Amino acid sequence: MDFENKKAVPEGIKILGWLISLCAFALGFYHTAEGMKYFKPLGFEGGAFIVSGLISMMLIVAYSRALAGIKAALYFYIICALFNFTFNLNSFYPNLNSRKLLKEEAQLIKDTILHNLTLEGKINKLADPSDINNLKWDLEQCIFEIKSSKGFGPKAKVNLDNFNRRAAKYGVTPIRAGSYDLRNPNIANIIKDLGYEIINQLRNGQAIDTDASAAKENFDKLAAYSKSDPDEKDKKTFLETTVEEINKNDKARDEDTAAWRKSINNLKKLVELNDQAAISFNKIPGIAQKMKTFNSDKNAQLLYPKTKEIGTFAHTLSSIWQRIDKIDTWGVLFLVFFIDFIVPFGVYFLIRRRSDDQDNNDMGGTQGGIFEKLFGKKKPQKF
């Protein structure tokens, strides 16, 4: 009799156990609704609380029957708890890590763009030596004709046109003779200076092939937003300012929505500029090293900046998988698992009802079949 009394669970402990479990269920209910909001079940955000309420009510009924000794109810509880666990993650993970995720993505975008900018030299193309020689010959002939005729005549124009035609395939701006006074005695020297400036550019690889002209234009746009001017050390670029603002702000997404939207829009602009430059650059023939793109697949589940999708089921699962080696990721997983499984199951094993048959089995008995173990009563012999 004393042994049985010792095993009996005091009513006060039962009540406390139920209070503990109900607190865990209340947390699960709220965060399941928060994690389900973006789905807009029933057509509006508030529908998430209705669906979450249904799950929680089913969970409590199953848990209550499990405590009463019906073990089969545990299966229904586990199914409901898995729903809660999944959507609780979609609430806890972005709320606890939103700012950190934004900072990490901003740094990734910055590093990728700066790496891409190091490929600038690949756009430029060294001119063919024979082209250089022909350009020099055309230029010298043009200068000779100008000096011989003491003005810019038809023969000089032909030589200058030949010069411009050869230089044009390297993307060089042509020399326009029409902008000069034909009676200007210094016209020969002016064209000579302009011509040799172009030749030196081509010789040093400072010009580009016509196939790379689009890449050069997009590359220059990206550089204007991202690459610092060495002559203006105190002037910060759009990229530097954006990343600096993100790193200085420690407020979560919901605490400063205006700053969050601004940061996302700025990162989106940088991603677009990078991809425009990268796509045109990667089309240049003969270049083995390619620029990195962010959104090469426009049909991807998540497009950069991915943090604009934070709070969605796809972003949460993708981010958890990518950051599975991070301590803060495991911290959220353990927290949600503790609320949805450890607390309720801990209470269940401490205060659940045990039948005499179950007690015997616990002490080494072998009575009772599968039916009795699952449903807490003996299988009927007669119908």
Disulfide bonds with the S-S distance in Angstrom:
none
